[in-house]
């Protein structure tokens, strides 16, 4: 068995080594079946859709900071579960990202990779992680996954797609599982439909309200929200915006005591430099940095930030406005009553925290965002929710007018500085 699995690992992942060459449609259909199949988990109670619910933008259907899983279904995770939508353009992780559509001489630092710390480069790499995570599906081996699935409801679908003998080679069968899941997650209509009100507006098929337009202006304004620095809002070369630059930032989110692991004051989730990612452990300049998520469908979420510490979009926006001007509102206090600013980062890594606008103002000072700005930004972010009733014709049927369409299009912003 060992030499069979070794041979499977040496074969390029996308090389067809199956008895039957599967079509893209068959792969997607099989991936859909697997996505909802609880036999993929050791407990038999958890499917991909349990944490990535299609009815909630492929994110959790609840407001829990972290989800529960494991062999007994009761073990809590370490991070908020991200959406699987709009991940199709995420580049492979690199420590030195150069934007080939901007100033390609600027090293923008770490970028790319999937998950909060970028440790999975391809969708099939990402699909593999929860299968063996001790606090998710908690499988102990590839062969255990295959054996359970062979007796599950998706077994006939796998045989139909890959050939009747697919389960005879556990290594090949496991590859089939990952390939099908990856293909399903590349389905445009479900995972990147671009059917929000904002998309309709970019197509000149909708009108933004005054509040939404003010929110978009604040979003792009380097002196106010400055959100577009990390969440670009404009079209580029005719492509719709992803609302992420795929980079990494240390925001200094407050420590979330709703995560059981955080009961131990010695424990810190440091993102790029651990504990889940291990190859960059000890690279101090990366500690506390997490990948910038897309803001598409952000208004549908029940938990925000990498640790799920916030549960209302308006609270996230207010934190961005007041983190430095009123830190006492957001952080815990020490025994002497002093504010523990950046209480989820060891002191030696707090130098990594982002201090660019809207951050960086002095305590007691005027926030970069007013109450009205926060309301308007929330209104704008709600336009990024897919399913807008008047949206949308196919973008291929719309005449292109260059990188940005029309006078109402967002203003291009400079890439973030690291």
C-alpha positions in Angstrom: 0.0 0.0 0.0 2.9 2.4 0.8 4.3 2.3 -2.7 0.9 2.9 -4.2 0.3 6.0 -2.1 3.9 7.2 -2.8 3.3 6.9 -6.5 0.1 8.9 -6.2 1.9 11.7 -4.3 4.6 11.8 -7.0 2.0 12.3 -9.8 1.1 15.9 -10.5 -2.2 16.6 -8.9 -4.0 17.7 -12.0 -2.7 14.8 -14.1 -5.5 12.4 -15.1 -4.7 9.1 -13.5 -8.3 7.8 -13.1 -9.9 4.9 -14.9 -12.4 7.3 -16.3 -11.6 10.9 -17.4 -14.2 13.0 -15.5 -15.9 16.0 -17.1 -16.0 19.3 -15.4 -19.7 19.0 -14.9 -19.4 15.5 -13.4 -16.6 16.8 -11.1 -18.7 19.7 -9.9 -21.8 17.5 -9.3 -19.7 15.0 -7.3 -18.0 17.8 -5.4 -21.5 19.2 -4.5 -22.5 15.8 -3.1 -19.3 15.5 -1.1 -19.7 19.0 0.3 -22.9 18.0 2.0 -21.7 14.5 3.0 -21.2 14.1 6.8 -19.4 10.8 6.3 -16.3 12.9 5.5 -16.0 13.5 9.2 -14.8 11.1 11.9 -17.9 11.9 14.0 -20.2 11.4 11.0 -22.0 14.6 12.1 -20.0 17.3 10.2 -20.0 18.1 6.5 -18.3 21.0 4.7 -21.7 22.7 4.6 -22.0 22.6 8.4 -19.5 25.5 8.6 -19.8 26.8 5.1 -23.6 27.1 4.6 -24.6 28.1 1.0 -27.5 30.0 2.5 -25.0 32.2 4.4 -22.5 33.0 1.6 -20.7 29.7 2.4 -19.9 30.9 5.9 -21.2 29.7 9.2 -25.0 29.8 9.8 -24.6 31.2 13.3 -22.8 33.9 15.2 -20.4 31.8 17.1 -16.8 33.1 17.2 -15.5 29.7 16.4 -17.2 26.5 15.3 -17.2 23.1 17.1 -16.0 19.9 15.6 -13.6 17.1 16.4 -14.1 13.4 16.8 -16.9 14.0 19.4 -18.2 17.2 17.8 -17.5 19.2 20.9 -14.0 20.6 20.3 -13.8 24.4 19.6 -11.7 25.8 16.9 -9.2 28.7 17.1 -10.5 31.1 14.5 -13.7 32.4 12.9 -14.6 30.3 9.9 -14.2 32.4 6.7 -16.5 32.4 3.7 -15.5 30.2 0.7 -16.9 32.7 -1.8 -14.7 34.9 -4.0 -11.6 32.9 -3.5 -11.1 32.0 -7.1 -8.3 34.6 -7.8 -6.3 34.2 -4.6 -2.6 33.8 -5.7 -0.2 31.3 -4.1 1.4 32.5 -1.0 4.5 34.6 -1.3 6.5 36.7 1.1 7.2 39.2 -1.6 4.2 40.2 -3.7 4.7 42.5 -6.7 1.5 43.8 -8.4 1.9 43.2 -12.1 -1.0 45.7 -12.8 0.4 48.5 -10.6 3.9 49.5 -9.8 5.7 46.2 -10.2 8.7 47.6 -8.5 7.0 47.8 -5.1 7.4 44.8 -2.8 4.0 44.7 -1.0 5.2 42.0 1.4 3.3 38.7 2.2 0.2 38.0 0.1 -1.9 35.1 -1.1 -2.6 31.6 0.1 -5.9 30.4 1.5 -7.1 30.4 5.1 -6.4 33.2 7.5 -2.6 32.4 7.5 -2.2 31.4 3.8 -0.9 28.0 4.4 -2.9 26.4 1.6 -2.1 27.5 -1.9 -4.8 25.7 -4.0 -8.5 24.9 -3.3 -7.7 21.2 -3.0 -5.0 22.1 -0.4 -7.5 24.0 1.6 -10.1 21.2 1.3 -7.6 18.8 2.8 -7.0 20.9 6.0 -10.3 20.5 7.7 -10.4 16.8 7.0 -7.5 16.2 9.3 -7.9 19.1 11.8 -8.4 17.8 15.3 -11.1 20.4 15.9 -12.9 20.0 12.6 -13.4 16.7 10.8 -10.7 15.0 12.9 -9.8 12.1 10.5 -6.6 10.3 11.2 -5.6 9.2 7.7 -6.5 9.4 4.0 -7.4 5.7 4.1 -9.9 6.3 7.0 -11.6 9.0 5.0 -11.9 6.8 1.9 -13.1 3.7 3.9 -15.9 5.8 5.5 -16.9 7.4 2.2 -17.0 4.0 0.5 -19.9 3.1 2.8 -21.5 6.6 2.5 -24.1 8.1 0.3 -21.6 9.6 -2.1 -19.9 6.4 -3.1 -22.1 5.7 -6.1 -21.5 9.2 -7.4 -17.7 8.8 -7.1 -17.8 5.5 -9.0 -20.0 7.1 -11.7 -17.5 10.0 -12.1 -14.1 8.3 -11.7 -14.8 4.7 -12.6 -16.1 1.6 -10.9 -12.8 0.7 -9.3 -12.0 4.1 -7.8 -12.0 2.8 -4.2 -9.5 0.0 -5.0 -6.7 2.6 -4.7 -7.2 4.7 -1.5 -4.6 7.2 -2.5 -6.3 7.8 -5.9 -9.7 7.8 -4.3 -8.6 10.5 -1.8 -7.2 12.6 -4.7 -10.6 12.2 -6.4 -12.3 13.6 -3.3 -10.1 16.7 -3.2 -10.4 17.3 -7.0 -14.2 17.1 -6.9 -14.4 19.5 -3.9 -12.0 21.9 -5.6 -14.0 21.9 -8.9 -17.3 22.4 -7.1 -15.8 25.5 -5.3 -14.9 27.0 -8.7 -18.6 27.1 -9.7 -19.2 30.7 -10.7 -23.0 30.9 -10.1 -22.5 29.7 -6.5 -19.1 30.9 -5.4 -18.5 34.1 -7.3 -21.8 35.3 -8.9 -21.2 39.1 -8.8 -24.9 39.8 -8.3 -24.7 42.5 -5.6 -26.2 45.9 -5.9 -22.7 47.3 -6.3 -22.1 45.0 -9.2 -25.4 46.2 -10.8 -24.2 49.8 -10.2 -20.9 49.1 -11.9 -22.9 47.8 -14.8 -25.0 50.9 -14.8 -28.1 48.9 -13.9 -28.7 50.3 -10.4 -28.5 53.6 -8.5 -26.8 53.9 -5.1 -28.6 55.9 -2.4 -27.1 59.1 -1.1 -26.0 57.2 2.1 -24.5 54.4 0.0 -22.6 56.9 -2.2 -21.3 58.7 0.8 -20.2 55.4 2.2 -18.3 54.5 -1.0 -16.6 57.9 -0.9 -15.6 57.3 2.7 -14.4 53.8 1.8 -12.1 55.1 -0.8 -11.0 58.3 0.9 -7.4 57.9 2.2 -8.1 60.5 4.9 -11.3 58.8 6.2 -12.0 55.1 5.9 -9.0 54.3 3.7 -10.6 50.9 3.3 -9.7 50.6 -0.4 -6.0 50.5 0.5 -6.5 46.8 1.5 -9.9 46.2 -0.1 -9.8 47.7 -3.6 -13.2 48.7 -4.8 -12.6 49.6 -8.4 -12.5 47.6 -11.6 -9.2 46.7 -13.1 -8.8 45.7 -16.7 -12.5 45.1 -16.9 -12.6 42.7 -14.0 -15.0 43.2 -11.1 -13.3 44.1 -7.7 -12.6 41.3 -5.2 -12.5 43.7 -2.3 -9.2 42.3 -1.1 -5.6 42.8 -2.1 -4.8 39.3 -0.7 -2.3 40.9 1.6 -1.7 40.6 5.4 -2.3 43.0 8.2 -2.1 43.1 12.0 -5.2 45.0 13.1 -4.8 44.5 16.8 -8.3 43.0 17.3 -9.2 42.6 21.0 -8.7 39.2 22.6 -11.8 37.1 22.5 -12.5 35.2 25.7 -15.3 33.3 24.0 -12.6 31.1 22.3 -11.7 28.4 24.9 -8.0 28.4 23.9 -7.8 32.1 25.0 -8.5 31.1 28.6 -4.8 30.4 28.8 -3.1 33.8 28.9 0.1 32.3 27.5 -1.7 31.3 24.3 -1.7 33.7 21.3 -2.9 33.2 17.8 -0.2 35.0 15.8 -1.5 34.3 12.3 1.4 34.0 9.8 3.9 32.9 12.5 1.7 30.3 14.2 0.4 28.2 15.8 -1.4 26.6 12.8 1.1 27.7 10.3 4.6 26.5 11.2 7.0 27.3 8.4 7.2 31.0 9.4 7.3 30.5 13.2 9.7 32.9 14.8 9.6 35.4 11.9 8.7 38.2 14.3 7.8 40.8 11.7 4.8 38.6 10.6 3.5 37.9 14.0 -0.1 39.0 14.4 -0.8 39.4 10.7 -3.8 37.7 9.1 -4.9 37.7 5.4 -7.2 40.4 4.3 -10.6 38.8 3.6 -12.9 39.9 0.8 -15.7 42.2 1.9 -18.2 40.7 -0.5 -21.2 39.5 1.5 -19.6 40.9 4.7 -23.0 42.2 5.9 -24.3 38.6 6.1 -21.7 37.5 8.7 -22.5 36.8 12.3 -18.9 37.0 13.5 -16.1 39.3 12.3 -12.3 39.5 12.5 -10.1 36.4 12.6 -11.2 35.7 16.1 -14.9 36.4 15.8 -14.7 39.0 18.5 -17.3 41.3 16.9 -20.9 40.4 15.9 -22.2 43.6 14.3 -20.8 45.3 11.2 -21.3 48.7 12.9 -19.1 47.6 15.8 -16.3 46.6 13.5 -16.4 50.0 11.8 -16.5 51.8 15.1 -13.5 49.8 16.3 -11.6 50.9 13.3 -12.6 54.5 14.1 -11.9 54.4 17.8 -9.2 51.8 18.4 -6.6 54.4 19.1 -8.7 57.4 20.2 -10.7 55.5 22.7 -8.9 52.2 23.4 -10.6 51.9 26.8 -13.8 51.0 24.9 -12.3 48.0 23.2 -9.6 46.4 25.3 -9.4 44.6 28.7 -7.9 46.2 31.8 -5.0 45.1 33.9 -5.3 44.6 37.7 -4.3 48.2 38.2 -7.0 49.5 36.0 -4.8 50.4 33.0 -5.9 49.6 29.5 -4.3 46.5 27.9 -4.2 47.9 24.4 -3.5 45.2 21.8 -4.3 42.6 24.5 -4.2 39.7 22.0 -0.6 40.3 21.0 2.6 39.9 23.0 4.2 43.3 23.6 7.2 42.5 21.4 4.9 42.1 18.4 2.8 45.2 18.9 5.1 47.2 16.7 3.6 45.2 13.8 0.1 46.7 14.3 -1.3 48.8 11.4 -1.2 52.5 12.2 -2.3 53.9 8.9 -5.6 55.8 8.6 -8.2 55.4 10.1 -5.8 54.2 12.8 -2.9 56.1 14.3 -4.7 59.0 16.1 -3.9 60.1 19.6 -6.0 59.0 22.6 -8.8 61.5 23.2 -8.5 62.8 19.7 -11.1 63.1 17.0 -11.7 59.8 15.2 -11.2 59.6 11.4 -14.8 58.5 11.0 -17.9 60.3 12.4 -21.1 58.5 13.4 -22.6 59.5 10.1 -19.6 58.1 8.3 -20.0 54.8 10.1 -23.7 54.6 9.1 -22.8 55.4 5.5 -20.0 52.9 5.4 -22.4 50.2 6.7 -24.9 51.2 4.1 -22.3 50.9 1.3 -21.0 47.5 2.6 -24.6 46.2 2.5 -24.5 46.8 -1.3 -21.9 44.1 -1.5 -24.4 41.4 -0.6 -25.2 39.1 -3.6 -28.7 38.5 -4.7 -29.8 42.0 -5.6 -33.1 41.7 -7.3 -32.2 43.8 -10.3 -28.9 42.1 -10.9 -27.5 41.2 -13.4 -26.8 40.7 -17.0 -23.7 38.8 -17.9 -20.6 41.1 -17.7 -19.5 39.7 -21.1 -22.5 41.5 -22.7 -21.5 44.9 -21.3 -19.1 47.1 -23.4 -15.9 47.8 -21.5 -14.7 51.4 -21.1 -11.2 50.7 -19.8 -10.1 49.9 -16.2 -13.0 51.9 -14.7 -16.4 52.3 -16.2 -17.9 55.8 -16.4 -17.6 58.9 -14.3 -19.3 57.3 -11.3 -16.8 54.5 -11.0 -14.6 54.3 -7.9 -11.3 56.2 -7.8 -8.2 54.0 -8.2 -6.1 53.9 -5.0 -2.4 53.3 -4.5 -1.3 49.9 -3.3 -0.8 49.5 0.4 2.6 50.2 1.8 4.1 47.6 4.1 
